[in-house]
Amino acid sequence: MEKTKKINDKKLHAFLASFFTIIGFIIALILWKDDKYVMFYAKQGLVLFISYILIVITKPFLFFIEWILWIFIIVLWIMTWINALSGEMKKTFLLGDLSEKLKV
């Protein structure tokens, strides 16, 4: 019973870290830095946040593809939630490889 609760807590923490992107990353960094599973998804949330910022900064230059990029980011975000709740360390498309390069 205790083991199941720990696994569910990890899933919830990983979900929250990815859902709240930068805020979730900071919370995970403070509270669950030693938990590899949570930090795996927290770093993916951080990469998502950086992607949001890049889209906002380059908005004047994007014109027609802006909406496509936003939809793509939202799909990646939802995929990260699903992966975080799976209980396995699954790399989300593009985000997984980029987040592994982050040394935190």
C-alpha positions in Angstrom: 0.0 0.0 0.0 2.8 2.4 1.0 4.7 1.7 -2.3 1.6 2.5 -4.4 1.1 5.7 -2.5 4.8 6.7 -3.2 4.4 5.9 -6.9 1.2 7.9 -7.2 2.8 10.8 -5.4 5.7 10.8 -7.8 3.2 10.8 -10.7 1.3 13.7 -9.2 4.5 15.7 -8.5 5.8 15.0 -12.1 2.4 16.1 -13.5 2.4 19.3 -11.5 6.0 20.1 -12.5 5.2 19.8 -16.1 1.7 21.4 -16.0 3.0 24.6 -14.3 6.1 24.8 -16.5 8.5 27.4 -15.0 6.6 27.6 -11.6 6.4 23.8 -11.5 10.1 23.5 -12.3 11.0 25.9 -9.5 8.8 24.0 -7.0 10.3 20.7 -8.1 13.8 22.1 -7.8 13.1 23.2 -4.2 11.0 20.2 -3.0 11.9 17.2 -5.1 15.4 17.9 -6.5 16.6 14.3 -5.6 13.7 12.6 -7.4 14.8 11.7 -10.9 11.3 11.0 -12.1 9.9 14.3 -11.1 13.0 16.3 -12.3 12.8 14.4 -15.7 9.3 16.0 -16.3 10.1 19.3 -14.5 12.9 19.9 -17.0 10.6 19.1 -19.9 8.2 21.7 -18.4 11.1 24.2 -18.3 11.8 23.5 -22.0 8.2 24.2 -22.8 8.3 27.5 -21.0 11.4 28.5 -22.9 9.5 27.6 -26.1 6.6 29.8 -25.1 9.0 32.7 -24.5 10.7 32.2 -27.9 7.3 32.2 -29.7 6.3 35.4 -27.9 9.6 37.1 -28.7 9.6 36.1 -32.4 5.9 36.9 -32.8 6.4 39.9 -35.1 8.4 37.7 -37.5 6.2 34.6 -37.5 3.0 35.9 -38.9 1.3 32.9 -40.5 3.0 30.1 -38.6 2.4 31.5 -35.2 -0.9 29.6 -34.7 0.6 26.3 -35.9 3.5 26.7 -33.4 1.0 27.4 -30.5 -1.0 24.3 -31.4 2.2 22.3 -31.6 3.4 23.5 -28.2 0.0 22.8 -26.6 0.0 19.3 -28.0 3.5 18.7 -26.6 2.4 20.1 -23.3 -0.5 17.6 -23.1 1.7 14.8 -24.2 4.0 15.7 -21.3 1.2 15.5 -18.8 0.2 12.1 -20.1 3.7 10.8 -20.0 4.2 12.2 -16.4 1.1 10.3 -15.3 2.2 7.1 -17.0 4.7 6.2 -14.2 7.5 5.7 -16.8 10.2 8.1 -17.9 9.1 8.7 -21.5 10.7 11.3 -23.6 8.2 13.7 -25.0 8.9 14.4 -28.7 11.6 17.1 -29.0 11.3 18.1 -25.3 12.9 14.9 -24.0 16.1 15.3 -25.9 16.4 19.0 -25.1 15.6 18.6 -21.4 18.3 15.9 -21.0 20.9 18.5 -22.0 19.9 20.6 -19.0 22.2 20.1 -16.0 20.3 20.9 -12.9 
